[in-house]
Amino acid sequence: MTFDIDACQYRVDTEPDHRAIGAVVDAEIKRYFMGRTVVVRGIGSQDHPGRTVDELVEIIRRYGTDRYDPTRKGLGYENLENKHIDLFAIRRKVTPRMRLFKDLSWGFYHGSIAVHGKPTRLDILTIYDAAKLRQVIHQYEGRTDRKRDGFAFRDPERQQEALLGIAKLSR
């Protein structure tokens, strides 16, 4: 299932109101996935040069993930234990009180500035069935904390079956 979320007010030329845009996006996730436990990955099209949002959506439908190029090294996939990680995302139980997108947008805004010198605007959310992924607890070199944002497909041959939905955030 692919659905659009009206996110015209979500911009990154200045820091967005993460709480306000989060409420808009979370309401749509709740509309489709209430009661489910999901794993949500944010994707910025600018991180995929030469691809439009619609092209990325087609790739995600086909493969179950935006990780379509095995030669392209993603940021942060190295970890001290050399554990396999397919994607980074946030796990949540979708309830009336769930807060998710506020954290994603804040992380992409500030994290991208720290790493790339400029913020990343999220254009796509991939929503997965948490039961079809396993959490990979990992640690980055130079850090003492253990991260819980890594996930691997339980059945790598059936990644598309883990995908519940694709949300496109309008500009």
N, C-alpha and C positions, 0 to 999 in steps of 0.2 A: 504494500500500500504506500502510495506517495501522496503527500498532502502539502498544501501551501499554508504558510503562516504569514499574516500581514505584519511585517516587521519594518515598515518604512521608516519608523522613528529611530530604529537602531542604526547608529552611525559610530564610526571610530575616529573621525577627524578631531574630535574632542572626547574626553572620557564619557561613555554613555551612562545613563542612569540604570545601572545593572539591576536594581530591584524592580523598577518599572517595566523594563523590557522582559525581565525574568518572569514577571506575573503574566504577561501576554503569552509568552511562549509556553510556560508551564500549563496555562489553561488549556491550550490545544493538546498538549501531551496527555493531560488528564482526560480530556474528551475522548481520546482514542484508546488509552491504555490503563484506565482506572482499575486498581486492584492487582495489577501485574507487577512483577519485579523485572525491571529493565536495566540494560546497560546502554548508556547514551554517549555517542562519540560526536564531537563537534569537528566540522571541516570548513576551512576557509579556502575558497576557490583560488585565491592568490597564491596559495601554497602548491598549486598544480598549474604551472605556466602552460599556456597554450590550450587549456581546457575550459570550456564554459561550464556553468552550473548544470545545465541540462546534460552535457556530455558526461560529467561526473556522476550524475544520477543514473544514467544508463550503465556506466561501468559498475556502479555499486549494485544495481539490479542484477547484472550478469555475474559478478564475482562474490557478492555479499559483503564487499568491503571496498574502500578506496585504495587499498594497497595492491594496485594493478601492475606495478612495475617492479619485478624482483631485483633489479639492479639499483633502484632508487633507495638510498639509505634514509630512513626516517630519523628524526631527531629524538634522542633519548632511548633508543632501543637497546643500547649497550647498558649492561648492568654488571655489578661485581660478580654475581654468581653465573653470568652468561646464560640466564634463563630465556627461553623462547617467549616472546611477547608478540601477539598479532596486532593488537591495537591498545590505545590508551583511551579511557573513558571514565564515566561516573556511573556507579550502580545506585539505583534508587527503587524503593517500593512506591508505586504511584498511588498516593492517597490524597484526600482533599487538602491536606496541609503540606504536601511535598513542595520543596524548593530545589530547583535543579539549575535552570538556565542562568540565574544570577551568578552562581559559582563558575559555570562554564565561561560566560562572557567576561567575568572579571579575570579569570585565568588566562584567557586568550589575549585580552587587552594588555595586562601587565606582564605576563610571561613572554609575549612576543616582543614587547618593548625591550625587556631585559636581554633577550637572545638576539633579536634581529634589528633592534633600534627603532622599530615601528610596530604599531598594534596590528592584530589580525582581526578582521570581521568574519564572524561565522556566517556561512551561507547555507550549510546543510547540516542536519542532524541525522545520524543513523541510529536507529533504535532497535536493539537486539533483545532477544529472550535471554534473560540471565541464566536460565537453566542450561542453555546450550553453549555457555562460555564458562571457563574456569578463571578465577582470579589468580594473578601471578603477583605475589608479594615480592618486591625486589628492592634493591638499594643501588643508588648511583654512586659512582666513585667520588670521593671527597665529601660524602654526606654520611651522617650517622643514623638518620631516620629511615624507616622502612616504608616504602611507597605501596599503596594499594590500588593504583590506577591502571595497572597492566592487566590485560586479559588475553587468553588464548582460546581458540575454538576447540570445543571438545571433539568435534569431528571435522578436521580440516578439509575433508573431501566434500562436505555438505555445508559450507559457510552460508550459502544463500538461505538455507532453512532456518538459520539462527536470526535472520533479519526479519523484524516485525514491521518496520516502516522506515520511510525516508521523508523527512520534513525539509522543505525548501523555505528559507527565510527571504521574503521579498525585500527588494531594495527600494 
